[in-house]
Amino acid sequence: MVPELPEVETVCRQLEPELEGRRIEALEVYDARWTRPVPPAEIEAAVAGRTIEGLGRRGKYLLLRLDDGQTLVMHLRMTGNLILVEPGGGAIDPSEGRRLYEGERSTEERHLRARFALDDGREVWFTDPRRFGEAFLVEDADLEARFARLGIEPLSEEFTPAALGEIAAGRTAPLKSFLLDQKGIAGVGNIYADEALFRARLHPLSPAGSMRPEHLEALRDGVVAALEAGIDGGGASIDDYRDGRGERGTMQDEFLVHTREGELCPRCEGTIERIVVGGRSTYFCSGCQVKLRRKPRRRRRPVRRSP
C-alpha cells in the first residue's frame, strides 16, 4: 500500500509543530537511492545547519521548508515512514503490528535510510524496507513549477463540483481510474477512491465524463468525506505505514468497502464485490452504486446549402 493523502497529512500534522524552529545539526544519508541522482553528500551539506520553518504537503509529497529558501521534498512511496525519535532511541514502533509480507516492523533501525539530528537531541528517521522512497531539494521559487503536473488539492476550497466537472469533462476513463490520476486530483489513491465512490453511490466503472451536476456534487463530497475520515483515523496501516510517532493508524478498521469483499454492504442488502480496474483491486456494492451511461455524442446538423 502506498501512503495516500490522509497518511501523509497525518505525518505532517503530527511532526510540523515538533519540527518548526528546530535546527538540523546533521543529516546522514545511508542509502544513495534516497537522493539519486544527486550524491548524498551534496544533500547532507545543503541541509546541515539549516533551521526548519515548517512541514507541509503537496499531494502525497512531504515538504520540509528550510530557512535558506529551499525545501527538502520527500516521498514515502510504498514502504517509507518519517518518524520522530526521542533521545536514546525511544520506542520506534510501540504497536504490535508487523509487516504482512515479511513479518518484521517497517520502522526498525535496519531499514533506516536517512537520519536528521536535531538541536534538541531528538532525531527524525526516514525508514524504508523496500527502498523506493526519495528526497530532493527544490528552490522555493521553483516549487510551483516542480508540481505543475499535480492536480487540484481535494481538501482545498478550490475543489468544488464545478472544478471537478471541468476535470472530468470529456473523459471516458472509469471513475476509479479517473480518481487515481494525480494530474486531475492530487493525493487520492486506491483506498480512498473506493471509499469515495461508495459514499457518492457511483459505480467505479462509470465513465468520468458521464457525471451530471448531482453526481459531481456527490463525488466531491464523497472524496472529501473519505479523506477526512482517513485523517481522523490517523491513516490506514494495512502493511507498512506508521504515523509520525511510529504508531499504527486505525482507518483500516473503518473501511466501508475497501478489502471487504464478500461482506454485507453497510448501506443496503447487497454484497461487497471485488473487480480489477486499471490493474488495481476495486471494491464496491453493485446494489447501491449506480453505473452511469456514457453521454451520447451530439450529432452535427447537416449544413443546408442554398440552391
Number of C-alpha atoms within 10 A of each C-alpha: 15 18 29 25 27 27 28 28 26 20 27 23 16 17 21 17 12 12 21 16 16 17 21 21 17 19 23 18 20 13 16 16 17 23 21 12 9 14 13 21 13 10 18 17 13 15 24 17 17 19 20 21 19 20 23 19 18 19 22 24 24 22 23 21 23 24 15 14 11 20 26 19 20 22 21 25 19 19 22 28 30 27 24 24 21 15 10 9 11 11 12 21 19 11 13 8 19 18 17 11 8 10 10 13 22 27 27 13 14 11 20 20 22 22 19 22 18 20 15 12 11 18 22 20 24 24 24 28 22 12 19 14 21 21 21 17 20 16 15 16 11 12 16 11 10 12 13 10 12 19 17 21 18 22 17 9 8 12 17 16 18 14 14 22 20 13 18 21 13 14 15 17 18 18 28 26 20 23 26 20 16 18 16 20 21 23 30 26 22 20 25 26 26 30 25 27 28 28 22 23 21 26 23 30 20 21 23 27 22 23 23 13 12 10 17 21 17 19 24 23 19 23 26 17 18 24 26 16 18 27 22 14 19 25 28 26 22 21 20 25 29 31 26 25 19 21 20 25 22 17 19 18 11 12 18 21 27 22 19 16 17 14 13 16 21 12 12 10 11 16 19 21 20 17 14 10 15 12 8 12 14 23 28 28 28 18 16 19 17 17 16 19 13 15 13 7 6 6 6 6 6 6 6 6 5 4 3
